[in-house]
Amino acid sequence: MSQSPAMRTGADRLRYTVTFEMTLLVLLVPAGAAFFDKGWADIGLLGLILSTKAMLVNLAYNWVFDHIDARANRISSDRSTLGRILHAVGFELSLVITSLPIYVWWLNISLLEALMTDLIVTSFVVAYTYLFTLGYDRLFPVVPVRVPVKAE
């Protein structure tokens, strides 16, 4: 019987998600406030709303993606470049779909303006996701559990 590869723990997923979102907010809130000519508090609150939503999506998305890796007998922190690109793009697409109504409502803009805004933000975040996750996997690799072989 083969053993499935090691996966990230719930605590590790939480550390990844919170660190990812906090760093992203530090980068995007000042830019969003300047672009929309709104106060940092207004854009910061929008950022917190989007960030909270993203964290929930992130936890679920990475759990599913890790299980796909495990079924393919791959360790998630050893993903190929193509696997990392698919992971980042798929995650951002799930966020675009769930973010558009929030942008429209909060910023009082049209759906087309919200889509353009989200595409700009998403373009940045796809690259950020790839680089952040690569760095995170290097700092906190998944260590496979070694099971001792019994002598017969």
C-alpha positions in Angstrom: 0.0 0.0 0.0 1.5 3.3 -1.0 1.4 6.3 1.3 0.0 9.6 0.1 2.4 12.6 0.2 2.5 14.9 3.1 0.2 17.9 3.0 0.2 21.3 4.8 -1.5 21.4 8.2 -4.5 23.6 9.0 -2.2 25.9 11.1 0.2 26.2 8.2 -2.6 27.1 5.8 -3.8 29.7 8.2 -0.3 31.2 8.6 0.1 31.3 4.8 -3.3 32.9 4.2 -3.0 35.6 6.9 0.6 36.5 5.9 -0.4 36.6 2.2 -3.4 38.9 2.8 -1.6 41.3 5.3 1.3 41.8 2.9 -1.0 42.3 0.0 -3.0 45.0 1.9 0.2 46.9 2.7 1.0 46.9 -1.0 -2.5 47.7 -2.4 -4.3 50.1 0.0 -2.0 53.1 -0.7 -2.2 52.5 -4.4 -6.0 52.1 -4.3 -6.5 55.2 -2.2 -4.5 57.3 -4.7 -6.1 55.8 -7.8 -9.7 56.2 -6.6 -9.0 59.5 -4.8 -10.5 58.1 -1.6 -9.2 58.0 1.9 -7.0 55.2 3.2 -9.7 54.2 5.7 -12.3 53.8 3.0 -10.0 51.8 0.7 -8.6 50.0 3.7 -12.1 48.9 4.8 -12.8 47.7 1.2 -9.5 45.9 1.3 -10.4 44.2 4.6 -13.7 43.1 3.2 -12.1 41.7 0.0 -9.2 40.3 2.1 -11.6 38.4 4.4 -13.5 37.0 1.4 -10.2 36.1 -0.2 -9.0 34.3 2.9 -12.1 32.2 3.0 -11.8 31.4 -0.7 -8.0 30.8 -0.3 -8.5 28.3 2.5 -11.0 26.3 0.5 -9.1 26.7 -2.8 -5.8 25.5 -1.4 -7.4 22.6 0.4 -8.9 21.4 -2.9 -5.7 22.0 -4.9 -3.6 20.2 -2.2 -6.0 17.2 -2.4 -5.6 17.2 -6.2 -1.8 17.1 -5.7 -2.1 14.3 -3.2 -4.3 12.2 -5.5 -1.7 12.7 -8.2 0.9 11.6 -5.6 2.6 15.0 -5.6 3.8 17.1 -2.7 2.2 20.6 -2.9 5.4 22.5 -2.0 7.2 20.7 -4.9 4.8 22.0 -7.6 6.2 22.5 -11.1 6.3 26.0 -12.6 3.2 25.0 -14.7 1.5 23.8 -11.6 2.2 27.0 -9.8 1.0 29.1 -12.7 -2.3 27.1 -12.9 -2.7 27.4 -9.2 -2.2 31.2 -9.2 -4.4 31.8 -12.3 -7.2 29.5 -11.0 -7.2 31.2 -7.6 -7.4 34.7 -9.1 -10.3 33.7 -11.4 -12.2 32.5 -8.4 -11.6 35.8 -6.7 -12.6 37.9 -9.8 -16.0 36.2 -9.9 -16.6 36.8 -6.2 -15.2 40.4 -6.1 -17.0 42.2 -8.9 -20.3 42.8 -7.0 -18.3 44.2 -4.0 -16.4 46.6 -6.2 -19.6 47.8 -7.9 -21.3 48.4 -4.6 -18.5 49.8 -2.5 -17.0 52.2 -5.2 -20.3 53.0 -6.8 -18.9 52.1 -10.3 -20.3 50.2 -13.3 -19.8 46.5 -13.8 -17.4 47.3 -16.7 -15.4 49.7 -14.5 -15.3 47.1 -11.7 -14.1 44.5 -14.2 -11.3 46.8 -15.4 -10.3 47.6 -11.8 -10.3 43.9 -10.9 -8.3 43.0 -14.0 -5.6 45.5 -13.1 -5.5 44.3 -9.5 -5.7 40.7 -10.5 -2.8 41.1 -12.9 -0.7 42.3 -10.0 -1.9 39.7 -7.7 -1.3 36.8 -10.0 2.4 37.7 -10.1 2.4 38.4 -6.3 0.7 35.0 -5.6 3.3 33.1 -7.7 6.2 34.9 -6.0 4.7 34.8 -2.5 3.9 31.1 -2.7 7.3 30.2 -4.1 9.0 32.1 -1.3 6.6 30.6 1.3 7.3 27.1 0.0 11.0 27.7 0.3 10.7 29.1 3.8 8.2 26.5 5.0 8.6 23.4 2.9 6.2 20.4 3.4 8.3 17.7 4.9 7.2 14.2 4.0 6.7 11.9 7.0 9.1 8.9 6.8 7.6 5.7 8.0 10.2 3.1 9.2 10.2 -0.1 7.3 9.7 -3.2 9.5 12.1 -6.1 9.1 10.4 -9.3 8.2 
